[in-house]
Each structure stands twice: as structure tokens, then as C-alpha cells.
Amino acid sequence: MATFVISKRFSGDYKFEFTSRKGKTIFTSNAYELRMDCEAAAEYVRSVLETCSYVKFKTTKGKFFFRVVVDNEVVATSRKYSTELMVQKGIVEITKYGSKAEILDFSNNSFVFED
């Protein structure tokens, strides 16, 4: 099942990532100072994934990616893909499984599986 994973950046800000059923990151959110803001944004994005816009781009090196736009604001950027077809598959995965995805919080840096 696809999931939203909340974690901390090295800068101390919070982010959420949408990961596919196979565990690959599809997109990463913008930075949030507070964890509760990040959680609220993840909940909101999850609720509007089927109706938001996906704007496709191509890098100068020939890689493809997209940005998730909600209410004329970019809320997340996808990973880089090698083909435009892979970008479309990522978007389809988001619209198909995003609303059912659970939210996992790994921002407290404690490991589930200790040594």
C-alpha cells in the first residue's frame, strides 16, 4: 500500500514523502518548520490528490519530473524519471492509491528495529 512518510530533513525542517506500493519515493513535499504543520499538509494533500494539478517538466539533462500543485501553490516535487511514460505512471499511482494511503511519522529519529 502507498504511504505518506513524515521525516526530518538535515536542516531540522519536516517533510513528507509519498512512497509507492513498492517503497519508491514518488514525490517529496516542501519544508515545514513544525511537525504539526507537516502532518496537516500531508492530510490535506492526501484528501485532494485526485483533484490537484500535476505540472510536468524536463531538466536540461533530459530527465523528467512533475510538481504537485494545489490551489495554485506548488506543494511537492517528484523524483526524476528517465522517460515521460514513467512520469505518467507515477501520477497514475498517486491518483489511484493516494487517497487510501496511510500516514507514517518517522520524524522522531527513533528506530523501529534496534540492533
Jmol script that loads the backbone (N, CA, C; Angstrom):
load data "model"
ATOM      1  N   MET A   1       0.840  -1.182   0.000  1.00  0.00           N
ATOM      2  CA  MET A   1       0.000   0.000   0.000  1.00  0.00           C
ATOM      3  C   MET A   1       0.883   1.243   0.000  1.00  0.00           C
ATOM      4  N   ALA A   2       0.478   2.261  -0.698  1.00  0.00           N
ATOM      5  CA  ALA A   2       1.202   3.524  -0.750  1.00  0.00           C
ATOM      6  C   ALA A   2       1.098   4.237   0.593  1.00  0.00           C
ATOM      7  N   THR A   3       2.118   5.031   0.937  1.00  0.00           N
ATOM      8  CA  THR A   3       2.131   5.721   2.224  1.00  0.00           C
ATOM      9  C   THR A   3       2.695   7.125   2.100  1.00  0.00           C
ATOM     10  N   PHE A   4       2.299   7.963   3.034  1.00  0.00           N
ATOM     11  CA  PHE A   4       2.931   9.256   3.250  1.00  0.00           C
ATOM     12  C   PHE A   4       3.864   9.070   4.433  1.00  0.00           C
ATOM     13  N   VAL A   5       5.126   9.397   4.264  1.00  0.00           N
ATOM     14  CA  VAL A   5       6.110   9.217   5.327  1.00  0.00           C
ATOM     15  C   VAL A   5       6.619  10.591   5.750  1.00  0.00           C
ATOM     16  N   ILE A   6       6.415  10.928   7.022  1.00  0.00           N
ATOM     17  CA  ILE A   6       6.897  12.195   7.569  1.00  0.00           C
ATOM     18  C   ILE A   6       8.270  11.950   8.184  1.00  0.00           C
ATOM     19  N   SER A   7       9.220  12.801   7.830  1.00  0.00           N
ATOM     20  CA  SER A   7      10.567  12.681   8.387  1.00  0.00           C
ATOM     21  C   SER A   7      11.180  14.061   8.523  1.00  0.00           C
ATOM     22  N   LYS A   8      12.368  14.089   9.108  1.00  0.00           N
ATOM     23  CA  LYS A   8      13.072  15.339   9.327  1.00  0.00           C
ATOM     24  C   LYS A   8      14.181  15.493   8.305  1.00  0.00           C
ATOM     25  N   ARG A   9      14.363  16.694   7.795  1.00  0.00           N
ATOM     26  CA  ARG A   9      15.487  16.990   6.919  1.00  0.00           C
ATOM     27  C   ARG A   9      16.716  17.246   7.788  1.00  0.00           C
ATOM     28  N   PHE A  10      17.895  17.263   7.171  1.00  0.00           N
ATOM     29  CA  PHE A  10      19.122  17.556   7.906  1.00  0.00           C
ATOM     30  C   PHE A  10      19.102  18.960   8.493  1.00  0.00           C
ATOM     31  N   SER A  11      18.349  19.861   7.871  1.00  0.00           N
ATOM     32  CA  SER A  11      18.254  21.246   8.350  1.00  0.00           C
ATOM     33  C   SER A  11      17.367  21.377   9.588  1.00  0.00           C
ATOM     34  N   GLY A  12      16.649  20.310   9.938  1.00  0.00           N
ATOM     35  CA  GLY A  12      15.752  20.345  11.087  1.00  0.00           C
ATOM     36  C   GLY A  12      14.300  20.568  10.706  1.00  0.00           C
ATOM     37  N   ASP A  13      14.043  20.923   9.448  1.00  0.00           N
ATOM     38  CA  ASP A  13      12.674  21.086   8.977  1.00  0.00           C
ATOM     39  C   ASP A  13      12.046  19.716   8.734  1.00  0.00           C
ATOM     40  N   TYR A  14      10.726  19.711   8.641  1.00  0.00           N
ATOM     41  CA  TYR A  14       9.987  18.478   8.395  1.00  0.00           C
ATOM     42  C   TYR A  14       9.541  18.413   6.943  1.00  0.00           C
ATOM     43  N   LYS A  15       9.348  17.202   6.445  1.00  0.00           N
ATOM     44  CA  LYS A  15       8.865  16.974   5.082  1.00  0.00           C
ATOM     45  C   LYS A  15       8.028  15.709   5.085  1.00  0.00           C
ATOM     46  N   PHE A  16       7.237  15.534   4.048  1.00  0.00           N
ATOM     47  CA  PHE A  16       6.574  14.247   3.855  1.00  0.00           C
ATOM     48  C   PHE A  16       6.853  13.779   2.447  1.00  0.00           C
ATOM     49  N   GLU A  17       6.946  12.475   2.304  1.00  0.00           N
ATOM     50  CA  GLU A  17       7.170  11.851   1.008  1.00  0.00           C
ATOM     51  C   GLU A  17       6.014  10.900   0.732  1.00  0.00           C
ATOM     52  N   PHE A  18       5.611  10.846  -0.522  1.00  0.00           N
ATOM     53  CA  PHE A  18       4.633   9.849  -0.939  1.00  0.00           C
ATOM     54  C   PHE A  18       5.417   8.707  -1.548  1.00  0.00           C
ATOM     55  N   THR A  19       5.294   7.518  -0.971  1.00  0.00           N
ATOM     56  CA  THR A  19       6.017   6.354  -1.483  1.00  0.00           C
ATOM     57  C   THR A  19       5.042   5.374  -2.110  1.00  0.00           C
ATOM     58  N   SER A  20       5.489   4.733  -3.172  1.00  0.00           N
ATOM     59  CA  SER A  20       4.644   3.790  -3.903  1.00  0.00           C
ATOM     60  C   SER A  20       4.463   2.504  -3.118  1.00  0.00           C
ATOM     61  N   ARG A  21       3.667   1.629  -3.681  1.00  0.00           N
ATOM     62  CA  ARG A  21       3.440   0.318  -3.057  1.00  0.00           C
ATOM     63  C   ARG A  21       4.727  -0.492  -3.007  1.00  0.00           C
ATOM     64  N   LYS A  22       5.675  -0.186  -3.881  1.00  0.00           N
ATOM     65  CA  LYS A  22       6.959  -0.895  -3.907  1.00  0.00           C
ATOM     66  C   LYS A  22       8.010  -0.214  -3.044  1.00  0.00           C
ATOM     67  N   GLY A  23       7.665   0.890  -2.392  1.00  0.00           N
ATOM     68  CA  GLY A  23       8.579   1.567  -1.483  1.00  0.00           C
ATOM     69  C   GLY A  23       9.421   2.662  -2.112  1.00  0.00           C
ATOM     70  N   LYS A  24       9.179   3.003  -3.379  1.00  0.00           N
ATOM     71  CA  LYS A  24       9.943   4.068  -4.035  1.00  0.00           C
ATOM     72  C   LYS A  24       9.286   5.418  -3.776  1.00  0.00           C
ATOM     73  N   THR A  25      10.102   6.428  -3.539  1.00  0.00           N
ATOM     74  CA  THR A  25       9.582   7.776  -3.349  1.00  0.00           C
ATOM     75  C   THR A  25       9.080   8.312  -4.677  1.00  0.00           C
ATOM     76  N   ILE A  26       7.850   8.809  -4.689  1.00  0.00           N
ATOM     77  CA  ILE A  26       7.287   9.397  -5.892  1.00  0.00           C
ATOM     78  C   ILE A  26       7.416  10.913  -5.833  1.00  0.00           C
ATOM     79  N   PHE A  27       7.041  11.524  -4.697  1.00  0.00           N
ATOM     80  CA  PHE A  27       7.267  12.958  -4.554  1.00  0.00           C
ATOM     81  C   PHE A  27       7.621  13.308  -3.120  1.00  0.00           C
ATOM     82  N   THR A  28       8.262  14.471  -2.976  1.00  0.00           N
ATOM     83  CA  THR A  28       8.670  14.998  -1.676  1.00  0.00           C
ATOM     84  C   THR A  28       8.083  16.389  -1.519  1.00  0.00           C
ATOM     85  N   SER A  29       7.582  16.671  -0.334  1.00  0.00           N
ATOM     86  CA  SER A  29       6.932  17.959  -0.083  1.00  0.00           C
ATOM     87  C   SER A  29       7.952  19.070   0.133  1.00  0.00           C
ATOM     88  N   ASN A  30       7.420  20.262   0.251  1.00  0.00           N
ATOM     89  CA  ASN A  30       8.228  21.408   0.658  1.00  0.00           C
ATOM     90  C   ASN A  30       8.598  21.247   2.129  1.00  0.00           C
ATOM     91  N   ALA A  31       9.455  22.109   2.637  1.00  0.00           N
ATOM     92  CA  ALA A  31       9.886  22.050   4.037  1.00  0.00           C
ATOM     93  C   ALA A  31       8.868  22.737   4.942  1.00  0.00           C
ATOM     94  N   TYR A  32       8.704  22.182   6.144  1.00  0.00           N
ATOM     95  CA  TYR A  32       7.820  22.760   7.153  1.00  0.00           C
ATOM     96  C   TYR A  32       8.608  22.891   8.448  1.00  0.00           C
ATOM     97  N   GLU A  33       8.439  24.034   9.130  1.00  0.00           N
ATOM     98  CA  GLU A  33       9.158  24.257  10.380  1.00  0.00           C
ATOM     99  C   GLU A  33       8.627  23.388  11.507  1.00  0.00           C
ATOM    100  N   LEU A  34       7.320  23.233  11.567  1.00  0.00           N
ATOM    101  CA  LEU A  34       6.682  22.487  12.651  1.00  0.00           C
ATOM    102  C   LEU A  34       6.134  21.157  12.151  1.00  0.00           C
ATOM    103  N   ARG A  35       6.255  20.144  12.983  1.00  0.00           N
ATOM    104  CA  ARG A  35       5.778  18.810  12.623  1.00  0.00           C
ATOM    105  C   ARG A  35       4.269  18.802  12.422  1.00  0.00           C
ATOM    106  N   MET A  36       3.539  19.529  13.260  1.00  0.00           N
ATOM    107  CA  MET A  36       2.074  19.525  13.120  1.00  0.00           C
ATOM    108  C   MET A  36       1.636  20.187  11.817  1.00  0.00           C
ATOM    109  N   ASP A  37       2.396  21.187  11.328  1.00  0.00           N
ATOM    110  CA  ASP A  37       2.092  21.778  10.027  1.00  0.00           C
ATOM    111  C   ASP A  37       2.320  20.771   8.912  1.00  0.00           C
ATOM    112  N   CYS A  38       3.385  19.990   9.045  1.00  0.00           N
ATOM    113  CA  CYS A  38       3.691  18.955   8.054  1.00  0.00           C
ATOM    114  C   CYS A  38       2.603  17.879   8.041  1.00  0.00           C
ATOM    115  N   GLU A  39       2.168  17.456   9.222  1.00  0.00           N
ATOM    116  CA  GLU A  39       1.099  16.460   9.320  1.00  0.00           C
ATOM    117  C   GLU A  39      -0.199  16.985   8.690  1.00  0.00           C
ATOM    118  N   ALA A  40      -0.532  18.228   8.993  1.00  0.00           N
ATOM    119  CA  ALA A  40      -1.755  18.816   8.450  1.00  0.00           C
ATOM    120  C   ALA A  40      -1.675  18.937   6.925  1.00  0.00           C
ATOM    121  N   ALA A  41      -0.510  19.310   6.415  1.00  0.00           N
ATOM    122  CA  ALA A  41      -0.332  19.420   4.970  1.00  0.00           C
ATOM    123  C   ALA A  41      -0.445  18.058   4.300  1.00  0.00           C
ATOM    124  N   ALA A  42       0.127  17.026   4.924  1.00  0.00           N
ATOM    125  CA  ALA A  42       0.040  15.672   4.372  1.00  0.00           C
ATOM    126  C   ALA A  42      -1.415  15.207   4.326  1.00  0.00           C
ATOM    127  N   GLU A  43      -2.156  15.467   5.391  1.00  0.00           N
ATOM    128  CA  GLU A  43      -3.585  15.111   5.426  1.00  0.00           C
ATOM    129  C   GLU A  43      -4.354  15.843   4.326  1.00  0.00           C
ATOM    130  N   TYR A  44      -4.073  17.132   4.179  1.00  0.00           N
ATOM    131  CA  TYR A  44      -4.775  17.924   3.175  1.00  0.00           C
ATOM    132  C   TYR A  44      -4.442  17.448   1.766  1.00  0.00           C
ATOM    133  N   VAL A  45      -3.154  17.248   1.490  1.00  0.00           N
ATOM    134  CA  VAL A  45      -2.743  16.794   0.163  1.00  0.00           C
ATOM    135  C   VAL A  45      -3.353  15.433  -0.138  1.00  0.00           C
ATOM    136  N   ARG A  46      -3.374  14.551   0.853  1.00  0.00           N
ATOM    137  CA  ARG A  46      -3.984  13.234   0.648  1.00  0.00           C
ATOM    138  C   ARG A  46      -5.456  13.358   0.258  1.00  0.00           C
ATOM    139  N   SER A  47      -6.148  14.331   0.842  1.00  0.00           N
ATOM    140  CA  SER A  47      -7.578  14.474   0.564  1.00  0.00           C
ATOM    141  C   SER A  47      -7.878  15.100  -0.802  1.00  0.00           C
ATOM    142  N   VAL A  48      -6.897  15.796  -1.405  1.00  0.00           N
ATOM    143  CA  VAL A  48      -7.143  16.473  -2.681  1.00  0.00           C
ATOM    144  C   VAL A  48      -6.303  15.937  -3.834  1.00  0.00           C
ATOM    145  N   LEU A  49      -5.644  14.814  -3.660  1.00  0.00           N
ATOM    146  CA  LEU A  49      -4.752  14.291  -4.703  1.00  0.00           C
ATOM    147  C   LEU A  49      -5.451  14.037  -6.030  1.00  0.00           C
ATOM    148  N   GLU A  50      -6.697  13.611  -5.995  1.00  0.00           N
ATOM    149  CA  GLU A  50      -7.398  13.307  -7.238  1.00  0.00           C
ATOM    150  C   GLU A  50      -7.796  14.563  -8.007  1.00  0.00           C
ATOM    151  N   THR A  51      -7.851  15.705  -7.338  1.00  0.00           N
ATOM    152  CA  THR A  51      -8.301  16.930  -7.990  1.00  0.00           C
ATOM    153  C   THR A  51      -7.188  17.955  -8.198  1.00  0.00           C
ATOM    154  N   CYS A  52      -6.000  17.716  -7.700  1.00  0.00           N
ATOM    155  CA  CYS A  52      -4.931  18.703  -7.863  1.00  0.00           C
ATOM    156  C   CYS A  52      -4.285  18.579  -9.245  1.00  0.00           C
ATOM    157  N   SER A  53      -3.438  19.536  -9.566  1.00  0.00           N
ATOM    158  CA  SER A  53      -2.781  19.567 -10.874  1.00  0.00           C
ATOM    159  C   SER A  53      -1.378  18.977 -10.783  1.00  0.00           C
ATOM    160  N   TYR A  54      -0.943  18.376 -11.859  1.00  0.00           N
ATOM    161  CA  TYR A  54       0.405  17.825 -11.965  1.00  0.00           C
ATOM    162  C   TYR A  54       1.061  18.473 -13.180  1.00  0.00           C
ATOM    163  N   VAL A  55       2.054  19.307 -12.935  1.00  0.00           N
ATOM    164  CA  VAL A  55       2.724  20.037 -13.997  1.00  0.00           C
ATOM    165  C   VAL A  55       4.041  19.327 -14.310  1.00  0.00           C
ATOM    166  N   LYS A  56       4.201  18.915 -15.569  1.00  0.00           N
ATOM    167  CA  LYS A  56       5.372  18.141 -15.982  1.00  0.00           C
ATOM    168  C   LYS A  56       6.480  19.059 -16.478  1.00  0.00           C
ATOM    169  N   PHE A  57       7.741  18.659 -16.188  1.00  0.00           N
ATOM    170  CA  PHE A  57       8.916  19.411 -16.594  1.00  0.00           C
ATOM    171  C   PHE A  57       9.976  18.462 -17.127  1.00  0.00           C
ATOM    172  N   LYS A  58      10.952  19.032 -17.830  1.00  0.00           N
ATOM    173  CA  LYS A  58      12.106  18.275 -18.309  1.00  0.00           C
ATOM    174  C   LYS A  58      13.354  19.057 -17.930  1.00  0.00           C
ATOM    175  N   THR A  59      14.339  18.367 -17.319  1.00  0.00           N
ATOM    176  CA  THR A  59      15.575  19.033 -16.927  1.00  0.00           C
ATOM    177  C   THR A  59      16.481  19.222 -18.137  1.00  0.00           C
ATOM    178  N   THR A  60      17.526  19.991 -17.965  1.00  0.00           N
ATOM    179  CA  THR A  60      18.485  20.209 -19.055  1.00  0.00           C
ATOM    180  C   THR A  60      19.255  18.938 -19.386  1.00  0.00           C
ATOM    181  N   LYS A  61      19.286  17.998 -18.447  1.00  0.00           N
ATOM    182  CA  LYS A  61      19.979  16.724 -18.679  1.00  0.00           C
ATOM    183  C   LYS A  61      19.053  15.653 -19.241  1.00  0.00           C
ATOM    184  N   GLY A  62      17.817  16.019 -19.567  1.00  0.00           N
ATOM    185  CA  GLY A  62      16.900  15.083 -20.208  1.00  0.00           C
ATOM    186  C   GLY A  62      16.059  14.244 -19.273  1.00  0.00           C
ATOM    187  N   LYS A  63      16.088  14.519 -17.970  1.00  0.00           N
ATOM    188  CA  LYS A  63      15.254  13.789 -17.010  1.00  0.00           C
ATOM    189  C   LYS A  63      13.895  14.474 -16.905  1.00  0.00           C
ATOM    190  N   PHE A  64      12.895  13.716 -16.505  1.00  0.00           N
ATOM    191  CA  PHE A  64      11.532  14.222 -16.389  1.00  0.00           C
ATOM    192  C   PHE A  64      11.102  14.214 -14.924  1.00  0.00           C
ATOM    193  N   PHE A  65      10.275  15.193 -14.556  1.00  0.00           N
ATOM    194  CA  PHE A  65       9.694  15.235 -13.215  1.00  0.00           C
ATOM    195  C   PHE A  65       8.412  16.050 -13.273  1.00  0.00           C
ATOM    196  N   PHE A  66       7.682  16.076 -12.162  1.00  0.00           N
ATOM    197  CA  PHE A  66       6.455  16.863 -12.099  1.00  0.00           C
ATOM    198  C   PHE A  66       6.349  17.530 -10.744  1.00  0.00           C
ATOM    199  N   ARG A  67       5.516  18.540 -10.701  1.00  0.00           N
ATOM    200  CA  ARG A  67       5.224  19.226  -9.445  1.00  0.00           C
ATOM    201  C   ARG A  67       3.744  19.074  -9.153  1.00  0.00           C
ATOM    202  N   VAL A  68       3.430  18.890  -7.883  1.00  0.00           N
ATOM    203  CA  VAL A  68       2.042  18.774  -7.436  1.00  0.00           C
ATOM    204  C   VAL A  68       1.571  20.172  -7.049  1.00  0.00           C
ATOM    205  N   VAL A  69       0.518  20.640  -7.709  1.00  0.00           N
ATOM    206  CA  VAL A  69       0.011  21.996  -7.494  1.00  0.00           C
ATOM    207  C   VAL A  69      -1.395  21.918  -6.906  1.00  0.00           C
ATOM    208  N   VAL A  70      -1.577  22.575  -5.746  1.00  0.00           N
ATOM    209  CA  VAL A  70      -2.877  22.638  -5.085  1.00  0.00           C
ATOM    210  C   VAL A  70      -3.193  24.110  -4.862  1.00  0.00           C
ATOM    211  N   ASP A  71      -4.318  24.563  -5.355  1.00  0.00           N
ATOM    212  CA  ASP A  71      -4.754  25.965  -5.211  1.00  0.00           C
ATOM    213  C   ASP A  71      -3.671  26.937  -5.690  1.00  0.00           C
ATOM    214  N   ASN A  72      -3.104  26.669  -6.862  1.00  0.00           N
ATOM    215  CA  ASN A  72      -2.060  27.499  -7.485  1.00  0.00           C
ATOM    216  C   ASN A  72      -0.785  27.616  -6.655  1.00  0.00           C
ATOM    217  N   GLU A  73      -0.534  26.643  -5.792  1.00  0.00           N
ATOM    218  CA  GLU A  73       0.684  26.618  -4.979  1.00  0.00           C
ATOM    219  C   GLU A  73       1.354  25.255  -5.131  1.00  0.00           C
ATOM    220  N   VAL A  74       2.663  25.263  -5.394  1.00  0.00           N
ATOM    221  CA  VAL A  74       3.413  24.014  -5.507  1.00  0.00           C
ATOM    222  C   VAL A  74       3.616  23.462  -4.102  1.00  0.00           C
ATOM    223  N   VAL A  75       3.137  22.240  -3.871  1.00  0.00           N
ATOM    224  CA  VAL A  75       3.264  21.633  -2.542  1.00  0.00           C
ATOM    225  C   VAL A  75       4.271  20.494  -2.514  1.00  0.00           C
ATOM    226  N   ALA A  76       4.648  19.974  -3.693  1.00  0.00           N
ATOM    227  CA  ALA A  76       5.600  18.859  -3.723  1.00  0.00           C
ATOM    228  C   ALA A  76       6.237  18.762  -5.105  1.00  0.00           C
ATOM    229  N   THR A  77       7.411  18.125  -5.127  1.00  0.00           N
ATOM    230  CA  THR A  77       8.146  17.892  -6.366  1.00  0.00           C
ATOM    231  C   THR A  77       8.491  16.414  -6.445  1.00  0.00           C
ATOM    232  N   SER A  78       8.322  15.837  -7.616  1.00  0.00           N
ATOM    233  CA  SER A  78       8.578  14.402  -7.777  1.00  0.00           C
ATOM    234  C   SER A  78      10.063  14.118  -7.905  1.00  0.00           C
ATOM    235  N   ARG A  79      10.378  12.845  -7.861  1.00  0.00           N
ATOM    236  CA  ARG A  79      11.745  12.421  -8.140  1.00  0.00           C
ATOM    237  C   ARG A  79      11.968  12.523  -9.646  1.00  0.00           C
ATOM    238  N   LYS A  80      13.175  12.344 -10.088  1.00  0.00           N
ATOM    239  CA  LYS A  80      13.487  12.426 -11.520  1.00  0.00           C
ATOM    240  C   LYS A  80      13.246  11.069 -12.172  1.00  0.00           C
ATOM    241  N   TYR A  81      12.658  11.095 -13.353  1.00  0.00           N
ATOM    242  CA  TYR A  81      12.353   9.891 -14.116  1.00  0.00           C
ATOM    243  C   TYR A  81      13.126   9.921 -15.431  1.00  0.00           C
ATOM    244  N   SER A  82      13.373   8.745 -15.987  1.00  0.00           N
ATOM    245  CA  SER A  82      14.121   8.676 -17.240  1.00  0.00           C
ATOM    246  C   SER A  82      13.238   8.897 -18.467  1.00  0.00           C
ATOM    247  N   THR A  83      11.941   8.603 -18.361  1.00  0.00           N
ATOM    248  CA  THR A  83      11.044   8.782 -19.511  1.00  0.00           C
ATOM    249  C   THR A  83       9.764   9.485 -19.073  1.00  0.00           C
ATOM    250  N   GLU A  84       9.088  10.068 -20.049  1.00  0.00           N
ATOM    251  CA  GLU A  84       7.822  10.735 -19.767  1.00  0.00           C
ATOM    252  C   GLU A  84       6.742   9.721 -19.390  1.00  0.00           C
ATOM    253  N   LEU A  85       6.845   8.509 -19.917  1.00  0.00           N
ATOM    254  CA  LEU A  85       5.894   7.453 -19.574  1.00  0.00           C
ATOM    255  C   LEU A  85       5.988   7.098 -18.081  1.00  0.00           C
ATOM    256  N   MET A  86       7.195   7.088 -17.540  1.00  0.00           N
ATOM    257  CA  MET A  86       7.373   6.795 -16.115  1.00  0.00           C
ATOM    258  C   MET A  86       6.753   7.904 -15.251  1.00  0.00           C
ATOM    259  N   VAL A  87       6.840   9.144 -15.706  1.00  0.00           N
ATOM    260  CA  VAL A  87       6.197  10.254 -15.002  1.00  0.00           C
ATOM    261  C   VAL A  87       4.699  10.012 -14.954  1.00  0.00           C
ATOM    262  N   GLN A  88       4.123   9.637 -16.079  1.00  0.00           N
ATOM    263  CA  GLN A  88       2.689   9.392 -16.133  1.00  0.00           C
ATOM    264  C   GLN A  88       2.292   8.231 -15.225  1.00  0.00           C
ATOM    265  N   LYS A  89       3.118   7.193 -15.170  1.00  0.00           N
ATOM    266  CA  LYS A  89       2.830   6.067 -14.268  1.00  0.00           C
ATOM    267  C   LYS A  89       2.863   6.508 -12.806  1.00  0.00           C
ATOM    268  N   GLY A  90       3.789   7.405 -12.468  1.00  0.00           N
ATOM    269  CA  GLY A  90       3.843   7.938 -11.105  1.00  0.00           C
ATOM    270  C   GLY A  90       2.592   8.711 -10.754  1.00  0.00           C
ATOM    271  N   ILE A  91       2.123   9.520 -11.687  1.00  0.00           N
ATOM    272  CA  ILE A  91       0.903  10.303 -11.461  1.00  0.00           C
ATOM    273  C   ILE A  91      -0.307   9.386 -11.320  1.00  0.00           C
ATOM    274  N   VAL A  92      -0.375   8.347 -12.137  1.00  0.00           N
ATOM    275  CA  VAL A  92      -1.479   7.385 -12.045  1.00  0.00           C
ATOM    276  C   VAL A  92      -1.465   6.693 -10.688  1.00  0.00           C
ATOM    277  N   GLU A  93      -0.286   6.322 -10.207  1.00  0.00           N
ATOM    278  CA  GLU A  93      -0.174   5.676  -8.890  1.00  0.00           C
ATOM    279  C   GLU A  93      -0.686   6.608  -7.795  1.00  0.00           C
ATOM    280  N   ILE A  94      -0.365   7.890  -7.897  1.00  0.00           N
ATOM    281  CA  ILE A  94      -0.814   8.863  -6.902  1.00  0.00           C
ATOM    282  C   ILE A  94      -2.336   8.967  -6.901  1.00  0.00           C
ATOM    283  N   THR A  95      -2.927   9.134  -8.071  1.00  0.00           N
ATOM    284  CA  THR A  95      -4.374   9.318  -8.136  1.00  0.00           C
ATOM    285  C   THR A  95      -5.138   8.045  -7.771  1.00  0.00           C
ATOM    286  N   LYS A  96      -4.527   6.894  -8.021  1.00  0.00           N
ATOM    287  CA  LYS A  96      -5.197   5.628  -7.747  1.00  0.00           C
ATOM    288  C   LYS A  96      -5.123   5.238  -6.272  1.00  0.00           C
ATOM    289  N   TYR A  97      -3.963   5.413  -5.647  1.00  0.00           N
ATOM    290  CA  TYR A  97      -3.757   4.920  -4.283  1.00  0.00           C
ATOM    291  C   TYR A  97      -3.565   6.007  -3.233  1.00  0.00           C
ATOM    292  N   GLY A  98      -3.434   7.265  -3.659  1.00  0.00           N
ATOM    293  CA  GLY A  98      -3.118   8.340  -2.722  1.00  0.00           C
ATOM    294  C   GLY A  98      -4.155   8.580  -1.657  1.00  0.00           C
ATOM    295  N   SER A  99      -5.420   8.556  -2.008  1.00  0.00           N
ATOM    296  CA  SER A  99      -6.464   8.850  -1.024  1.00  0.00           C
ATOM    297  C   SER A  99      -6.595   7.757   0.033  1.00  0.00           C
ATOM    298  N   LYS A 100      -6.111   6.548  -0.274  1.00  0.00           N
ATOM    299  CA  LYS A 100      -6.185   5.440   0.677  1.00  0.00           C
ATOM    300  C   LYS A 100      -4.889   5.252   1.460  1.00  0.00           C
ATOM    301  N   ALA A 101      -3.871   6.058   1.151  1.00  0.00           N
ATOM    302  CA  ALA A 101      -2.560   5.893   1.771  1.00  0.00           C
ATOM    303  C   ALA A 101      -2.594   6.281   3.246  1.00  0.00           C
ATOM    304  N   GLU A 102      -1.842   5.540   4.041  1.00  0.00           N
ATOM    305  CA  GLU A 102      -1.742   5.887   5.448  1.00  0.00           C
ATOM    306  C   GLU A 102      -0.559   6.826   5.656  1.00  0.00           C
ATOM    307  N   ILE A 103      -0.568   7.540   6.784  1.00  0.00           N
ATOM    308  CA  ILE A 103       0.491   8.482   7.096  1.00  0.00           C
ATOM    309  C   ILE A 103       1.329   7.907   8.229  1.00  0.00           C
ATOM    310  N   LEU A 104       2.629   7.752   7.968  1.00  0.00           N
ATOM    311  CA  LEU A 104       3.567   7.241   8.958  1.00  0.00           C
ATOM    312  C   LEU A 104       4.502   8.363   9.376  1.00  0.00           C
ATOM    313  N   ASP A 105       4.766   8.468  10.679  1.00  0.00           N
ATOM    314  CA  ASP A 105       5.626   9.539  11.190  1.00  0.00           C
ATOM    315  C   ASP A 105       6.927   8.945  11.713  1.00  0.00           C
ATOM    316  N   PHE A 106       8.030   9.207  10.986  1.00  0.00           N
ATOM    317  CA  PHE A 106       9.356   8.767  11.405  1.00  0.00           C
ATOM    318  C   PHE A 106      10.236   9.954  11.765  1.00  0.00           C
ATOM    319  N   SER A 107       9.630  11.054  12.152  1.00  0.00           N
ATOM    320  CA  SER A 107      10.377  12.278  12.397  1.00  0.00           C
ATOM    321  C   SER A 107      11.089  12.311  13.742  1.00  0.00           C
ATOM    322  N   ASN A 108      10.767  11.420  14.654  1.00  0.00           N
ATOM    323  CA  ASN A 108      11.394  11.457  15.963  1.00  0.00           C
ATOM    324  C   ASN A 108      12.735  10.724  16.007  1.00  0.00           C
ATOM    325  N   ASN A 109      13.204  10.216  14.862  1.00  0.00           N
ATOM    326  CA  ASN A 109      14.516   9.590  14.714  1.00  0.00           C
ATOM    327  C   ASN A 109      14.748   8.372  15.600  1.00  0.00           C
ATOM    328  N   SER A 110      13.697   7.740  16.090  1.00  0.00           N
ATOM    329  CA  SER A 110      13.895   6.509  16.830  1.00  0.00           C
ATOM    330  C   SER A 110      13.666   5.342  15.876  1.00  0.00           C
ATOM    331  N   PHE A 111      14.536   4.374  15.949  1.00  0.00           N
ATOM    332  CA  PHE A 111      14.480   3.256  15.030  1.00  0.00           C
ATOM    333  C   PHE A 111      13.515   2.188  15.521  1.00  0.00           C
ATOM    334  N   VAL A 112      12.729   1.659  14.610  1.00  0.00           N
ATOM    335  CA  VAL A 112      11.786   0.612  14.948  1.00  0.00           C
ATOM    336  C   VAL A 112      12.530  -0.683  15.231  1.00  0.00           C
ATOM    337  N   PHE A 113      13.576  -0.957  14.443  1.00  0.00           N
ATOM    338  CA  PHE A 113      14.339  -2.186  14.595  1.00  0.00           C
ATOM    339  C   PHE A 113      15.706  -1.860  15.181  1.00  0.00           C
ATOM    340  N   GLU A 114      15.847  -2.033  16.462  1.00  0.00           N
ATOM    341  CA  GLU A 114      17.119  -1.760  17.143  1.00  0.00           C
ATOM    342  C   GLU A 114      18.138  -2.842  16.824  1.00  0.00           C
ATOM    343  N   ASP A 115      19.411  -2.520  16.995  1.00  0.00           N
ATOM    344  CA  ASP A 115      20.484  -3.515  16.776  1.00  0.00           C
ATOM    345  C   ASP A 115      20.442  -4.618  17.805  1.00  0.00           C
TER     346      ASP A 115
END
end "model"
wireframe off; spacefill off
backbone 0.3
color backbone group
